[in-house]
Amino acid sequence: MVDDNWQSGAAWMRGEIMPIANAAIPVTDWGLTHSDITYDVVHVWDGRFFRMDDYLERFEQSLEKCRLSIPQSRDEIRDILHNIVARSGLQRSYVSVVASRGQPKILGSRDPRDCENHFYAWCVPFVWVFLEDVVARGAHLLVPEQVERISPGSVDPTAKNYHWGDFTQGLIDAKEAGYDNTLLLDRDGNVTEGPGFNVFMVKDGKVTTPRSGVLQGITRKVAMEICAHHGLTCEESDIPFEAFLQADEVFATTTGGGAVPITRVNQRIFSNDAIGPLTRKISDTYWDWHNDPAMSEAVRYEGNSYLS
Ligand SMILES: *Cc1c(COP(=O)(O)O)cnc(C)c1O
C-alpha cells in the first residue's frame, strides 16, 4: 500500500518514517492481543510542542510501571517527534508515543519476558477530545449507573493505557442518551475521570480535583499551576459524586482541548448552562501560556535530517 498523503499524519516505526495510513502493528503483538501497552500524547500548537518534557517524563514513568523497556532515550524520542511532525508539515498536531509489549520471540509464548518491547510514534492533525462546538457551549456528561471505573488495584490509571473497556461502555451509554461524553465513578462513588480527560469542580471560589484513581494529567498539572498563578486555592481530594453535583462550575482538562467547560452532568445544569467565570479564566491562561517560550519548543520543520 502506498499512500503519500502526509497531511493526514506520519508515523515512525522501526527506524522509518511513513505516512500514517501505512503504519501498522503485527496481529501477534501483545499490545493488540492483551492491551499490554502504554502511551502518551503531546500536542503541537501553532508549530510548537507544549511542555514536551512533562509528557516524556510521564511516559518514562509509565514504562517503568508497566515494566516495559525500550532502547530509545528521551532525546532520541524528542528527535523522532520533531521528525514526524516536520514530515507531516502539521502546525497543530496530536502526537502519540507508544510502547507495546511487542511480539513474543518464541511464537505462542505466554511469558511476557519473551516479548520484544516495541516503541513507535505517530502524529495526526490536532484531536479535540470534545468537539469545538461542544467546547463553545459546554460539555454534557453522563455518569452511567452500571459502569464503574476499572479499579486502580487492577490497572494502574497513572500509567496511560488502552484498557478502555469501562470508558467505551460509558461512551455508548452516554451517546445513546444524547450526551457528549461520559464520566466514571469509582466503587466508593467518588468521581474519577473520563476517556482522555480529568475533571475539576469549583465551589465557593475553591478549586478541587480528584486526588487518586486517575491519570495525573499534564493539563491537570498545568491547570493547578494556573490556579496558583491567579492566587486560587486548588486542592486534590476525594470528591463524592453528591459533592460534585453541588459545584458552582465544573470543567475537564485534556491535552485535546485544554480546560473545557462542563455545563451538564446527568440531570444537573451548572452555572446557568453557560461557561463558568473561573473555567473561562483558566482556559484563557492555558492558551496564553502556549506563547511562553519557557513552556514550549518550536518544531524543527527546516533542516530536518529525514527531509531531503
Ligand atoms: C490522557 C488522559 C487524561 C488527560 O491527561 P492529559 O495529560 O492532560 O492529556 C486523563 N485521563 C485519562 C484516562 C487519559 O487517558
The ligand as a Gaussian input file, in Angstrom:
#p B3LYP/6-31G(d) Opt

LIG

0 1
 C       -4.781000      11.346000      28.670000
 C       -5.792000      11.162000      29.756000
 C       -6.156000      12.221000      30.619000
 C       -5.695000      13.650000      30.408000
 O       -4.316000      13.801000      30.536000
 P       -3.551000      14.990000      29.791000
 O       -2.120000      14.688000      30.052000
 O       -3.990000      16.253000      30.394000
 O       -3.936000      14.910000      28.352000
 C       -6.991000      11.928000      31.688000
 N       -7.469000      10.693000      31.874000
 C       -7.178000       9.669000      31.051000
 C       -7.757000       8.333000      31.312000
 C       -6.323000       9.866000      29.961000
 O       -6.049000       8.858000      29.140000

